[in-house]
Amino acid sequence: MINKTKVAIIAGSDTDLPVIAETIKLLENFGVKYCVSVASAHRTPAMVEKYVAQAEKNGAQVFIAAAGMAAALPGVVASKTLLPVIGIPIESKTLGGLDALFSIVQMPPGIPVATVAIGKAGAKNAALLAVQMLSLKDVALNKKMAVYRKKNGDTIIEKDKRLQRLGIHKYMEINK
């Protein structure tokens, strides 16, 4: 575990790591320190509890927990800390991730978990949400977020300019 961690990431299974890779890429782009662990709410609950306590000692300010199917992990993490927890629902073969989404989003009153989209899109948004939370107290990080948002918007503006210049049919043909 990295000292002075800002974001503690926990995956319910190693099969969730390719999704978490999207979170990590963005955190690294923002220069945010993180740590990652694999632990199961059901199979290794003591390990989850120990990880949460250790991450807090090392300075974590936000937790990101990714889990599929019953997806108890984000809620269990939230029950062990007063820090914000962001849950990423992982896609499953049987229900496409809806099972995990409903499990995470339906937390009982008093133990909130912020929930993002299913899969890789959600993993990206989890990183961005964590950065936004951290930027409340970090002016430099807030500026990086503003630059990121501007670049994101500029991309859409450029795509529209290209669409207007080429017309819809040519644009669609080129972007197949």
C-alpha positions as a printed Julia matrix, in Angstrom:
176×3 Matrix{Float64}:
   0.0     0.0     0.0
   1.33    3.43   -0.96
   1.81    5.98    1.82
  -0.01    9.28    1.35
  -2.63    7.55   -0.78
  -5.51    9.81   -1.81
  -7.76    7.16   -3.38
  -8.05    3.59   -2.13
  -9.39    1.22   -4.77
 -10.71   -2.21   -3.93
 -11.91   -4.81   -6.42
 -14.06   -7.73   -5.41
 -12.18  -10.05   -7.77
  -9.11  -10.0    -9.97
 -11.48  -10.3   -12.94
 -12.57   -6.72  -12.11
  -9.05   -5.35  -12.64
  -9.41   -4.64  -16.39
 -12.32   -2.33  -15.51
 -10.35   -0.74  -12.66
  -7.52   -0.08  -15.15
  -9.68    2.73  -16.57
  -9.9     4.32  -13.12
  -6.16    4.02  -12.63
  -5.31    5.62  -16.0
  -7.29    8.74  -15.14
  -5.98    8.99  -11.59
  -2.44    8.75  -12.95
  -3.19   11.44  -15.55
  -4.26   13.74  -12.72
  -1.26   12.78  -10.6
  -3.44   11.37   -7.82
  -1.81    8.72   -5.61
  -3.8     5.54   -5.21
  -3.53    1.99   -3.97
  -5.32   -1.1    -5.25
  -6.31   -4.33   -3.55
  -8.48   -7.34   -4.3
 -10.74   -8.47   -1.46
 -14.22   -9.93   -1.3
 -17.03   -8.71    0.93
 -18.3   -12.27    1.16
 -15.17  -14.44    1.06
 -12.66  -12.21    2.9
 -14.61   -9.71    5.03
 -11.8    -9.36    7.59
  -9.4    -8.48    4.77
 -11.78   -5.77    3.54
 -12.02   -4.3     7.02
  -8.23   -4.35    7.44
  -7.7    -2.72    4.01
 -10.12    0.11    4.81
  -8.45    0.8     8.16
  -4.95    0.71    6.63
  -5.94    2.95    3.72
  -7.34    5.52    6.13
  -4.08    5.44    8.14
  -2.16    6.02    4.9
  -4.18    9.13    4.09
  -6.93    7.88    1.81
  -9.66   10.46    1.36
 -11.93    8.57   -1.05
 -12.64    4.88   -1.61
 -13.6     3.31   -4.92
 -15.04   -0.21   -4.71
 -15.81   -2.31   -7.77
 -17.95   -5.43   -7.6
 -20.25   -7.53   -9.71
 -23.31   -9.67   -9.12
 -24.49   -9.17   -5.51
 -21.99   -6.28   -5.3
 -21.93   -6.0    -1.52
 -18.36   -4.67   -1.48
 -19.06   -0.92   -1.85
 -21.65   -1.08    0.93
 -19.37   -3.05    3.22
 -16.57   -0.54    2.62
 -19.0     2.32    3.36
 -20.02    0.61    6.6
 -16.37    0.61    7.74
 -15.5     4.27    7.02
 -16.9     7.79    7.24
 -15.08    8.72    4.04
 -16.87    8.91    0.66
 -17.25    5.63   -1.21
 -17.85    5.35   -4.94
 -19.21    2.04   -6.2
 -18.53    0.7    -9.69
 -20.98   -1.99  -10.81
 -19.18   -4.68  -12.82
 -20.86   -6.31  -15.8
 -21.94   -9.91  -15.38
 -22.86  -12.54  -17.95
 -26.22  -13.34  -16.4
 -27.73   -9.89  -15.85
 -25.32   -7.58  -17.65
 -24.37   -5.71  -14.5
 -27.9    -4.63  -13.57
 -27.69   -6.9   -10.53
 -24.57   -5.06   -9.33
 -26.01   -1.65  -10.2
 -29.17   -2.28   -8.18
 -27.19   -3.72   -5.27
 -24.95   -0.66   -5.06
 -27.51    2.04   -5.74
 -30.06    0.67   -3.25
 -28.03    1.25   -0.09
 -30.08    1.72    3.07
 -30.42    5.23    4.52
 -27.4     6.24    6.56
 -24.74    4.33    4.59
 -24.51    6.13    1.24
 -22.45    4.95   -1.71
 -22.09    7.12   -4.8
 -22.82    4.88   -7.77
 -21.54    5.29  -11.33
 -22.35    3.52  -14.59
 -21.74   -0.16  -15.19
 -18.28   -1.16  -16.39
 -15.49    0.88  -17.96
 -17.52    4.07  -18.43
 -18.36    3.94  -14.74
 -14.71    3.26  -13.88
 -13.71    6.47  -15.69
 -16.44    8.44  -13.95
 -15.43    7.01  -10.57
 -11.94    8.43  -11.07
 -13.33   11.8   -12.16
 -15.73   11.92   -9.22
 -12.89   11.1    -6.83
 -10.79   13.88   -8.39
 -13.67   16.32   -7.99
 -14.02   15.35   -4.32
 -10.28   15.77   -3.74
 -10.23   19.08   -5.62
 -12.48   20.65   -2.98
  -9.32   21.06   -0.88
  -6.67   20.99   -3.63
  -6.52   24.08   -5.85
  -3.96   22.58   -8.25
  -6.13   19.49   -8.75
  -9.16   21.71   -9.3
  -7.28   23.52  -12.08
  -6.34   20.2   -13.69
 -10.01   19.21  -13.63
 -10.98   22.49  -15.31
  -8.41   21.85  -18.07
  -9.65   18.28  -18.5
 -13.25   19.45  -18.79
 -12.31   22.12  -21.34
 -10.39   19.61  -23.48
 -13.34   17.23  -23.25
 -15.68   19.96  -24.49
 -13.23   21.08  -27.19
 -13.28   17.54  -28.6
 -17.04   17.76  -29.15
 -16.76   21.22  -30.72
 -14.16   19.89  -33.18
 -16.35   16.91  -34.05
 -19.28   19.23  -34.74
 -17.12   21.49  -36.96
 -16.07   18.42  -38.92
 -19.68   17.25  -39.2
 -20.79   20.66  -40.46
 -17.93   20.77  -42.98
 -18.44   17.22  -44.33
 -22.19   16.72  -43.96
 -23.83   13.83  -42.16
 -23.42   11.15  -44.85
 -19.72   11.74  -45.48
 -19.03   12.09  -41.73
 -20.73    8.75  -41.01
 -18.91    7.05  -43.89
 -15.5     8.22  -42.65
 -16.25    7.38  -38.98
 -17.46    3.78  -39.44
